[in-house]
Amino acid sequence: MMYARVLAITLVFSVTLAVKSKEECKCFEEFEPEKEGDNWFCRGKKNYRIYECGEEKPPRCICTDKGKKITLDLGETDCSSTIHHDKSGLFCEPRADWDEYFKRHPHRRLIVEPDPPF
């Protein structure tokens, strides 16, 4: 049931955010409009992440690796690109900001699978 709800929300956003021209495609900084087929979207200049035109800008992801704080490029939504061996370190800080963002954009959340029992 939850999967169906997330899918429906994603489809609604896709339809409502569809734009017909480069000028209508509003991207946040470090992202630029790009066209594929008949659809426009925002592509990250550094990390090539894709966002819908007009989508809300995510917070900056701050990760901790061996006690050192690392701020990732805009558009990164998890710390899996840094060196982590513990799954508890995959999540961005500040955690409260990210929890609020993911409530509005559940399709952007990293899904962490539990470790296999073997």
C-alpha positions in Angstrom: 0.0 0.0 0.0 2.8 2.4 0.9 4.6 1.6 -2.4 1.4 2.5 -4.3 1.1 5.8 -2.5 4.7 6.8 -3.2 4.3 5.8 -6.8 1.1 7.9 -7.1 2.8 10.9 -5.6 5.8 10.6 -7.9 3.5 10.4 -11.0 1.5 13.4 -9.9 4.8 15.4 -9.5 6.0 14.2 -12.9 2.8 15.3 -14.6 2.5 18.6 -12.8 6.1 19.6 -13.2 6.3 18.8 -16.9 7.5 21.8 -18.9 7.6 22.4 -22.6 10.6 24.7 -23.0 14.1 25.4 -21.6 12.9 28.8 -20.3 10.1 27.2 -18.3 12.5 24.7 -16.7 13.6 26.3 -13.4 16.6 24.6 -11.8 18.5 25.4 -8.6 22.1 26.5 -8.7 24.7 24.0 -9.9 22.0 22.4 -12.1 21.0 23.3 -15.7 18.0 22.4 -17.9 18.5 19.4 -20.2 16.1 17.9 -22.7 15.6 14.2 -23.4 13.0 13.4 -26.0 10.1 15.7 -25.3 10.9 16.2 -21.6 13.0 18.8 -19.8 14.7 18.1 -16.4 17.5 19.6 -14.3 20.9 17.9 -14.5 23.7 18.5 -11.9 26.8 20.1 -13.4 29.1 18.3 -10.9 27.3 15.0 -10.0 24.9 14.6 -12.9 22.0 14.0 -10.6 18.6 14.5 -12.1 15.7 16.6 -10.6 12.4 17.7 -12.1 12.1 21.3 -13.3 10.9 23.4 -10.4 11.6 20.8 -7.8 12.4 21.9 -4.3 16.1 22.3 -3.6 17.4 19.7 -1.1 19.5 20.7 1.9 23.3 20.2 1.6 24.3 16.7 2.7 26.9 16.7 5.5 28.6 13.4 6.1 31.1 12.3 8.7 34.0 10.1 7.7 36.6 9.1 10.3 35.6 12.1 12.4 35.9 14.6 9.6 32.8 16.5 8.3 32.4 16.4 4.5 29.8 18.6 2.7 28.6 16.9 -0.5 27.7 18.5 -3.8 24.1 19.9 -4.0 21.7 17.1 -5.1 23.5 14.3 -3.2 21.0 12.8 -0.7 23.0 10.2 1.1 26.6 9.6 2.3 27.1 6.4 0.3 29.6 8.2 -2.0 32.0 8.7 0.9 33.9 5.8 2.5 31.6 4.1 5.0 31.6 0.6 6.3 28.8 1.1 8.7 25.3 1.7 7.3 24.4 4.0 10.2 26.8 6.5 8.6 25.0 6.7 5.3 22.5 9.4 6.3 23.0 13.1 5.8 23.1 15.7 8.6 21.4 17.8 9.8 19.1 14.9 10.2 16.0 17.0 11.1 16.2 19.0 7.9 16.5 15.8 5.9 13.6 14.1 7.6 11.4 17.0 6.7 12.7 17.0 3.1 12.1 13.3 2.8 8.5 13.7 4.1 7.9 15.9 1.1 10.0 13.9 -1.3 9.9 10.2 -0.2 11.2 9.0 -3.6 14.6 10.7 -2.8 15.3 8.7 0.4 18.0 6.1 0.3 16.6 2.7 1.2 19.1 0.7 3.3 18.7 -3.1 3.2 19.5 -5.0 6.3 22.7 -7.1 6.4 22.1 -10.7 5.4 22.3 -13.1 8.4 25.2 -15.1 7.0 
